[in-house]
Amino acid sequence: MTNTPDRITNDLTAWLGEPLTDRLTDALQREAAHRIFQQIATQEEASTARNWMIGMNPHLDDQAPILAIAEGQAADVEAAARAYLNGVWT
């Protein structure tokens, strides 16, 4: 199934809620958030992926990944997600 912009937005809204999804103002931000959420959710529960996306993250100076993506830091969030999935927190 193809990830169309509408599907991506609908998925993000279901996973994170409308207020957080609305913080992602362009398609590239939404695509990055969708991709990162799915990467985590394939190895963890969806609830863990949600908590990771909205919680403070030490790799992002204690900023929530979803907010970092909204500020144009998708590459940093992807690196933080890789660190999380690899068990690297220092």
C-alpha positions, -999 to +999 in steps of 0.1 A: +000+000+000+013+034-010+019+061+016+000+090+001+001+124+018-034+119+031-026+084+044+005+097+062-015+125+078-042+101+088-017+077+103+001+104+122-032+118+136-042+083+148-008+077+164+001+111+178-032+131+178-042+161+157-025+188+177+010+172+173+004+162+137-006+198+129+028+210+142+043+193+111+037+219+086+050+203+054+049+170+036+086+163+042+082+167+080+052+144+080+070+118+059+100+119+082+078+115+113+058+087+097+090+069+087+106+072+121+075+062+139+072+031+118+109+022+123+104+022+161+070+005+159+085-024+139+107-032+169+086-020+198+049-016+206+031+013+189+026+028+223+063+028+229+069+045+195+043+071+204+060+078+238+094+080+221+081+105+196+066+128+222+090+123+252+121+142+260+151+128+242+187+131+255+201+129+219+180+160+210+189+182+241+158+169+259+135+180+231+106+158+219+114+142+186+081+153+170+089+189+179+125+186+166+111+173+133+088+204+133+118+226+137+136+210+107+158+186+126+145+153+110+181+141+103+189+145+140+157+126+150+166+098+126+200+095+143+184+095+177+160+068+166+188+047+153+206+052+187+175+042+205+169+011+184+206+001+189+204+006+226+229+036+226+219+063+251+252+079+259 
